[in-house]
Amino acid sequence: MSHDYEALAEKKRKALADIQGEGSSKKGRKDDIPQGIMDEIMQAMNFGGRRKSRKLKKRGRRTGSRSKLSPEIKSMIGDATLHYGNGRFKEAISVLNQVVKLAPNFAHLYQMLGLSYKSLGDKKRAFQFYMLAGLLNPKDPDLWKLLFNWSVEQQSVGQACYCLSKAVMADPTDVSLRYLQASLYVELGDYRKAAESYDQIQQISPDDVEALKSGAKLYQKCGRVERSFAILEEYLAGHRDEADLSVIDLLVAMFMQNNAYEKALQKIEQAQVTYYSAKELPLELKTKAGICHIHLGDMEKAEVFCSVLQSGRALDHADLITEVADAYMTLGQINSALKYYYMLENDDGVDDDHLHLKIARCYLSLGEKMQAIEFFRKALQRLENNVEARLNLASLLIEDSKEDEAISLLSPPQDLQNINEESDASKSWWLNGKIKLKLCNIYKAKGMIEDFVNTILPLVRESLYIEAHGIKIKGKKRLRESDLFERVKKVDDQKTDGVFCGSRPIVTPSDRLKATRARKQLQKITALKEERKAAAMAAGLDWLSEDDNDETEEEHFKEPPLPNLLKDEEHQELIIDLCKALESLERYYEALDIIKLALKSGHNILPGEKQEQLRSLGAQMAYNTMDSKHGFDCIKHIVQLHPYSITAWNCYYKVVPRSGKTYSRHCKFLRYLRSKHRDCVPSIVISGHQFTVGSHHQDAAREYLEAYKLLPENPLINLCVGTALINLTLGFRLQNKHQTLAQGLAFLYNNLRLCESSQEALYNIGRACHHVGLVTLAVSYYEKVLATTEKDHPIPKLPNENWDHAAENHKKDGYCDLRREAAFNLHLIYKRSGATDLARQVLKDYCTFD
C-alpha cells in the first residue's frame, strides 16, 4: 500500500516539474507579444464568456464538460495565439484550421479565425467565421450585435434582420436591441411586427411611455385600431393615481380620428375626475373637448371650452387654434371658423402657408368675392403651385369681368428659361390639365379661336391617342434575361465559396417575391423559345437562338392628361368645338386626326348624336382637302345609317370623286350596299355613273334601267337612261342604232315633261341631237334655250358646311343659266354650215360681256 502511494507521489512531482518548465518558457514567449495585441487575443478568447462569479467555489471534484479540450488542442491554440500576436496571421489561420478539424464545435476557434481574417483585410471570410461562432454560441448577444453592425455596413437588409433577431433572442431583456428591431421593421414597412416589438418593450419596461405610444400608433397604422385603444386604456387602468398626459391626449386624438367623439368626451371627463379633480384641465384636453362638442353639434359648450384659446398669444398654441377652426369649417360654421383663423392671421409670428387659402375658402363659401380674391392672391404668393387656388381665383376674376387678368393668372410665366431646369417639371402648375382646360374655355368665350386651339389641341390629341392605342409607359427598369436569372440565383443558388458553401443565402421577403416573379417570367420565355423553335423546324427553317440580352419590359398604362375625356358631356362638346375651330382656321388635317381618334376610342362611349356630328364634320373637311382618307370613313358610316337619304348620298358623292387611292374601297362598299339594299336607288345610279366614267355605256344603261323600274317618274333617272342609250348608239357593234337612238330621245323627252320644259331639259335634248348629227333639231332646241331665262338655284351643301360663305359670295350671278353654252354650240353649227356672220352675231349677243 505504501509502495503504491510513493509511485503516485513521484508521478505528481514529475507532472508539476513539466508544468513549471513549460510555463516558464511560455512566459518568456508571452512577454515578447505587445500588450495591445495580447489584450485583443484575450478578448477574442473570452468573447461572450461568462463573467467570473464572485460566489465561493464549491469544494470537491468538478463535473465533466462536453466541450473539454485535450492538452494537444490547447497546445495548438496556444501556438495559434502566439502566431497571431507576432503578426503571422496566415500561420495562425493554418494552425486554427487544423484545430477546427479536431474540435469543430468550439465557438472560440471561429472567433479567432474571424479575427485573423479581419487582420488580413478579408472582411468577407471574417464575417463568415464570426457568423459560425454565433451559430455555435447563439446566446452571445455581443457577438450578434457585432454581426448586425457589419450587416448594416454591407447594406444587407435580410442579413441585418436575421442577426438582430438572434441578438434579441440571446438577450430578450435588452431594450435597445428591441428598439433597433422596431425601427428596422418600420423602415421595411412591416408595421405590424414593429408594433409587436414596441409591445414587447413595454412589457419589459412598463413605464416606457414612448414605446407604448409608438406601438399604439403603429397598430393604428396597420389597421388594428381596437388593439391600439386597448393598450392605451390598459396603461391608464394601471396608473389610476398618476398617468402621463401624452397618453391620455393620444387616446383622445385616436378616438377623434375614428369619429368616436362621444367616447373621446367620456375619456376627457374621466381624466378630469381621476387625474385633475383638484386642478384645471390641461389646454390640449380642453381644446379637444371643444372640438368634440363642435362635431356633436353643441356649439355653446364648444365655445366655452375653446374660448380659453383666445387668451394669450396665438403663436403659443397655433396648432390647437387651427384644429378648432378646421372643425368649424368642416361643419359649415364659417363665421366661427373665420374668428379663429383671424386669430392666427393677426399674429405676425404664425407661419402657416395654408392660412390665407383657408380664409379665402371661407369667404368663397360666404359669397364675398372681393375678400376671397384678396386672400386667394395672398395664398398664391406662398403656394404658387396650388392648382385649386389658382382655378378658384380665375373663376372669381371671370365673374368680375376681368378675363384678361384671369388669362394672365393661368398663362405660363414669361421667364420660363430662368426657371431651374432641375426642378420637377410635373409639379409646374402651368402644365396641369385643369389649368389649360380653364384657360381654353376663357379663350373660347372671348372668341380667341387660335389661342383656344393652340392651348387645348395638344392635350386633346395626347389624351385621345393614349385612349385609342392603349399607350404603355415603362414603369420600372427593363430586365434582361440575365437579370432575371440573377434574381432567382440570389434566393435559390447555394454558395460555392467560403465557409457557408452549400447553404442558402439570407434574403428579405421582397427579394423572395421578386425571385418568384422572375422564375415565372423565365418559364414563359423558355416556353416561347421552344414554341418558336418547333415552328421554325416545322417550316424547314434554321433555328437561331435568341440573344440573351433580349429585354422584357415592365409597363403600365399611361395616364392621359385629360382623364375621362370622352365620358364627360362637357368634354365631348369641347372636342366638337375644337374640330369646328380647326376647320375655321383651315387646319383640316389636324381636325381629321382628332375626329379619327375620337371615333376610334369612343365608338362605345360617345352618344350616337355626337358621333354623327363628328362624322359630318369629317366628311365636310374631307371635301376641303385633297386627301379624303378619313372623310371617306365618316361619310361611309353616314350612308350605312341612312341608305335611303338623298342628302347622305349627296354628301357621299361630293367626297368620292376626290377619293383617289380609296376608289377601290368605294367600289367594294358600293357592291356591299347594293347586295344589302337592293331597292336603294342612289347606289344603283352611282354604279351607273361609274360605268359611264369608264365608257361602259351598255352596263351603265342596264344600271339606270334598274333604277327606272323603281322610280320611273324621276327626272334624273330618265336623263341618265337617255344619255346612256344615246352614247351607246355611237358604238360600232350596235346593230339597231336607230331604235336605240329613238329610245334614248324618248327618255330625254320624258325628262323634258317631268321638268316642265325647263331650260336644262331643253338644252339636254339639243345637245343630244347635236351629238348624233341631228343639227336641225339641235338648232331648234338651242333657240328655245336662248329664249328661256333661268334663275339661280343654291348649290347643295354638306351638313355644317356654312361656316365660311366666302366661296359662295365669289360666285357671279347667272351661274345656273345655260344660254351661253347653248349660244356657243349654236355658233358651231352656224359656222360649220357656212353662216359665219350669223355665228358671229350669236357669240356677240350671248357670249360677250359689256
Secondary structure, DSSP 8 states (H G I E B T S, - for coil): -HHHHHHHHHHHHHHHHHHHHHHHHHHHHHHTS-HHHHHHHHHHHTTT------S----S-----TT---HHHHHHHHHHHHHHHTT-HHHHHHHHHHHHHH-TT-HHHHHHHHHHHHHHT-HHHHHHHHHHHHHHSTT-HHHHHHHHHHHHHTT-HHHHHHHHHHHHHH-TT-HHHHHHHHHHHHHHT-HHHHHHHHHHHHHHSTT-HHHHHHHHHHHHHTT-HHHHHHHHHHHHHH-SS---HHHHHHHHHHHHHTT-HHHHHHHHHHHHHHT-SSS---HHHHHHHHHHHHHHT-HHHHHHHHGGGGSS-GGGGHHHHHHHHHHHHHTT-HHHHHHHHHHHHT-TT---TTHHHHHHHHHHHHT-HHHHHHHHHHHHHH-TT-HHHHHHHHHHHHHTT-HHHHHHHHS--TTGGGS-TTS-GGG-GGG-HHHHHHHHHHHHHTT-HHHHHHHHHHHHHHHHHHHHHT-EEE-S--EEHHHHHHHHHHHH----SSTTTTS-----HHHHHHHHHHHHHHHHHHHHHHHHHHHHHHTT-------TT-EE--EEE---SSTTTTTSHHHHHHHHHHHHHHHHTT-HHHHHHHHHHHHHHTTTTS-HHHHHHHHHHHHHHHHHSS--HHHHHHHHHHHHH-TT-HHHHHHHHHHGGG-GGGHHHHHHHHHHHHHH-TT-HHHHHHHHHHHHHTT-HHHHHHHHHHHHHH-TT-HHHHHHHHHHHHHHHTSSS-S-HHHHHHHHHHHHHHHHHHTTS-HHHHHHHHHHHHHHT-HHHHHHHHHHHHT-----------TT--S--HHHHTS-TTTT--HHHHHHHHHHHHHHHT-HHHHHHHHHHHS---
